[in-house]
Amino acid sequence: MEQLLSLAAENLISPIILCFVLGVAAALARSDLSIPEAVAKGLSIYLLFAIGFKGGVSVAAHGIDATLGLALLAGVVLSAVLPLIAFALLRVMTQMNRLDAAAVAAHYGSISIVTFVAATSVLESRGVAYEGFMVAVAAAMEAPAILSALWLVAKGGGADGNKGMDSALLREIMLNGSIVLLVGSFVIGWATGEDGLAEISSFIVSPFKGVLCLFLLDMGLVAGRGLREGSKILRPAVLAFGVLMPLIGSAIGLGFAMALGLSSGGIALMMVLSASASYIAVPAAMRVALPEANPSLYLTLSLGVTFPFNLTLGIPLYVAVSQAVTGG
């Protein structure tokens, strides 16, 4: 418990978290502080490229083995199964209609790449090593959750106006910009290895945390606006789900990671991936596939509740648990 409190305190007073808090506070106070959309998009592109490239370099140094293949398989299974658990919880806890519950559930099987990036930053600052291929696992966990959500809707007879799964939607999911950039930069880092990293280290290593601070400032602004505008739909049971589901997901991720024999850092990241909720790839897919679902509900829940919880309390908890189970 002492280690957990120490980790939480250290995380809460880091520049990364405080920038997010500043954004939330500014939005709740109705400040006119804002980051232009083009700048925010540029920041997200930088972060995706940097984490993908560094992950590829790590795999090049580590080499391909059975653990990598099993970790990718575990990520796909987790992404497909977690929405089913989330859906069942939502139906029991909140009596949410089937369509909205399926749309929300999809977010909790897919991942938040920013939460993943923040977790890698925490691990690196503490000198905790982790498997570089975890970024590939993150990419593998983007799409299966969307397919599970569409299956849940189809199982219930579908709904008028919803497209369901077709080749165009599948193509849009697989060619989503964040997935393409993450996988592409991973491949480039893998192909060029340490030599490639040395060539651009001044670009993707030194400025990384500063860019992350600015990006989380923007995320705080978005989350704060969502909380302010979506307060009427966030009933106590819905809020409870936004905190309970990450804890359930992280526990399941812990089991998978231990079965794979991952390092302390790898276990923490698998827990983070299993606990996080998408707010980029999945909302885009839901707008196309399930247009009648309530975006205010699933966006506010994933970005306004689960994201802040993971960023402030979740990550320190997952790191502490991973170190406790491995003795690291």
Secondary structure, 3 states (H helix, E strand, C coil): CHHHHHHHHHHHCCHHHHHHHHHHHHHHCCCCCCCCHHHHHHHHHHHHHHHHHHHHHHHHHHCCCHHHHHHHHHHHHHHHHHHHHHHHHHHHHCCCCHHHHHHHHHHCCCCCHHHHHHHHHHHHHCCCCCCCCHHHHHHHCCCHHHHHHHHHHHHCCCCCCCCCCCHHHHHHHHCCHHHHHHHHHHHHHHHHHHHHHHHHHHHHCCCHHHHHHHHHHHHHHHHHHHHHHCCCCCCHHHHHHHHHHHHHHHHHHHHHHHHHCCCHHHHHHHHHHHHCCCCCHHHHHHHHHCCCCCHHHHHHHHHHHHHHHHHHHHHHHHHHHHHHHHCC
